Amino acid sequence: MSKKILKNRIFCRRMLMYWKARQYGLTHPKTVKCSQTLDNLLNRYQNYDQHCS
């Protein structure tokens, strides 16, 4: 996955997480799962240069 695509997926997941937090609350399992997915994407983005160089 290219860095640009990864960045776009992070943006979309972040927007989805904000929506879920407003809809369900910060501690709802749907919000937490979305947050964990976002964390995973952010970690992949942060480590992208190390693994793709």
ZAVOTI-379157 format. One line per 2 residues: for each residue x, y, z of N, C-alpha, C. Coordinates in Angstrom, 2 decimals, padded with zeros to 5 digits. Example, Ala and Ser with C-alpha at 12.3 -4.5 7.8 and 13.67 -1.06 7.14 Angstrom:
% residues 2
013.19 -005.69 007.80 012.30 -004.50 007.80 013.20 -003.30 007.80; 012.85 -002.25 007.08 013.67 -001.06 007.14 012.90 000.03 007.87;
END
This chain:
% residues 53
000.85 -001.18 000.00 000.00 000.00 000.00 000.89 001.23 000.00; 000.59 002.18 -000.86 001.40 003.39 -000.94 001.13 004.29 000.28;
002.08 005.15 000.52 001.96 006.07 001.66 000.76 007.00 001.48; 000.51 007.41 000.24 -000.62 008.30 -000.04 -001.95 007.61 000.26;
-002.08 006.37 -000.14 -003.31 005.61 000.14 -003.47 005.41 001.64; -002.39 005.08 002.30 -002.43 004.90 003.76 -002.87 006.19 004.45;
-002.35 007.32 003.99 -002.72 008.61 004.57 -004.22 008.88 004.37; -004.73 008.55 003.20 -006.15 008.72 002.92 -007.01 007.82 003.81;
-006.59 006.59 004.00 -007.33 005.67 004.86 -007.34 006.16 006.31; -006.23 006.75 006.75 -006.17 007.33 008.10 -007.18 008.45 008.23;
-007.22 009.33 007.23 -008.17 010.44 007.26 -009.61 009.92 007.34; -009.95 008.97 006.50 -011.31 008.43 006.48 -011.66 007.73 007.79;
-010.73 006.96 008.33 -010.99 006.25 009.59 -011.14 007.23 010.73; -010.36 008.31 010.70 -010.47 009.33 011.74 -011.85 009.99 011.72;
-012.33 010.31 010.53 -013.66 010.91 010.40 -014.74 009.95 010.88; -014.59 008.67 010.54 -015.55 007.66 010.99 -015.52 007.53 012.51;
-014.34 007.57 013.09 -014.24 007.46 014.54 -014.89 008.66 015.23; -014.68 009.87 014.69 -015.34 011.05 015.25 -016.86 010.89 015.21;
-017.35 010.40 014.08 -018.80 010.21 013.93 -019.31 009.19 014.95; -018.61 008.08 015.09 -019.04 007.05 016.04 -018.99 007.56 017.47;
-017.98 008.36 017.78 -017.87 008.91 019.13 -019.05 009.83 019.44; -019.44 010.63 018.46 -020.61 011.50 018.67 -021.90 010.69 018.74;
-021.99 009.67 017.92 -023.20 008.86 017.84 -023.38 007.95 019.05; -022.30 007.28 019.44 -022.39 006.23 020.48 -021.72 006.59 021.80;
-020.81 007.54 021.78 -020.03 007.86 022.98 -018.62 007.31 022.86; -017.73 007.86 023.64 -016.30 007.52 023.54 -015.97 006.10 023.98;
-016.76 005.53 024.88 -016.41 004.22 025.42 -017.21 003.07 024.81; -018.05 003.38 023.84 -018.84 002.33 023.18 -017.90 001.40 022.41;
-018.18 000.10 022.41 -017.31 -000.86 021.71 -017.09 -000.53 020.23; -018.08 000.03 019.54 -017.91 000.39 018.13 -016.89 001.50 017.97;
-016.91 002.48 018.88 -015.95 003.58 018.85 -014.56 003.08 019.20; -014.47 002.23 020.21 -013.17 001.70 020.63 -012.54 000.87 019.51;
-013.32 000.03 018.87 -012.80 -000.80 017.77 -012.30 000.09 016.63; -013.04 001.12 016.30 -012.63 002.04 015.25 -011.34 002.75 015.65;
-011.22 003.13 016.90 -010.01 003.78 017.40 -008.81 002.84 017.31; -009.01 001.58 017.61 -007.92 000.60 017.53 -007.46 000.42 016.09;
-008.42 000.41 015.16 -008.08 000.31 013.75 -007.28 001.54 013.30; -007.72 002.70 013.76 -007.00 003.93 013.45 -005.58 003.88 014.02;
-005.43 003.40 015.24 -004.10 003.26 015.85 -003.20 002.38 014.99; -003.76 001.28 014.50 -003.00 000.37 013.65 -002.53 001.08 012.38;
-003.43 001.82 011.75 -003.07 002.56 010.54 -002.00 003.61 010.82; -002.14 004.31 011.94 -001.16 005.32 012.31 000.21 004.71 012.57;
000.24 003.55 013.21 001.50 002.85 013.45 002.14 002.43 012.13; 001.33 001.93 011.21 001.84 001.55 009.89 002.40 002.75 009.16;
001.72 003.88 009.26 002.19 005.11 008.60 003.50 005.58 009.20; 003.57 005.54 010.53 004.77 005.99 011.22 005.99 005.11 010.86;
005.74 003.83 010.69 006.83 002.89 010.40 007.04 002.68 008.90; 006.30 003.37 008.07 006.33 003.13 006.64 007.73 003.26 006.05;
008.41 004.34 006.37 009.74 004.58 005.80 010.76 003.53 006.23; 010.63 003.02 007.43 011.56 002.01 007.92 011.39 000.68 007.17;
010.16 000.33 006.84 009.89 -000.96 006.21 009.95 -000.92 004.69; 009.78 000.24 004.11 009.73 000.35 002.65 011.00 000.94 002.05;
012.00 001.16 002.87 013.25 001.73 002.35 014.18 000.65 001.86;
END
